[in-house]
Amino acid sequence: MKPILTALLFLFSFKAIAQDSTLNKPPIKKNSIYAELLGNGGVYSINYDRIFQLSNQVKIVPRAGFSTIENVLIFPLEINLLLSKSRTSQNFFEAGIGLTILKPLNGFSGQLLTINGYQYNFDNKAVNTPVILRAGFRHQKPTGGFMYRTGALLLTGDETQLTIGIGLGYTF
């Protein structure tokens, strides 16, 4: 009788483990590709970022992008912090810091480039790198698919300006 009772208890313990909902959660999709309008890439930028989960509510997200305007290459680089209520949340508060590398090409004529009202001065500089501060909202399902983000950006450099960025893309 004892071996049967032990076997039944052993089988019920497996059933309890199989019912645990935390073991059945699909992994969170971590990669995103998106286009951002009016952000730190100027008029537009194409971007890639990847989520690194620090805890159930905190994620860190490095980002790199690319754009070109008037024979100037633009590379927005950023590190963002995503804060949410839970591991499986779809909505995040997003805050970050970054810089935008602007590199004029041979066809660029002039010392000044104006993008979204912000003036980049290339006097005696081969590269211009304004610092960007971001605070905003991000919607991204843990299972992937369509994502969007919006934020207020403070651009600092030769002058300081407040602007917005709106991103639409896909998480996989």
Sequence and secondary structure as in RCSB ss.txt:
>XXXX:A:sequence
MKPILTALLFLFSFKAIAQDSTLNKPPIKKNSIYAELLGNGGVYSINYDRIFQLSNQVKIVPRAGFSTIENVLIF
PLEINLLLSKSRTSQNFFEAGIGLTILKPLNGFSGQLLTINGYQYNFDNKAVNTPVILRAGFRHQKPTGGFMYRT
GALLLTGDETQLTIGIGLGYTF
>XXXX:A:secstr
 HHHHHHHHHHHHHHHHHT GGGS      EEEEEEESSTTTTEEEEEEE EESSSSEEEEEEEEEEEETTEEEE
EEEEEEEE SSTT SEEEEEEEEEEEEEE TT  SSEEEETTEEEE TT S B  EEEEEEEEEE TT EEEEEE
EEEEEESSS EEEEEEEEEEE 
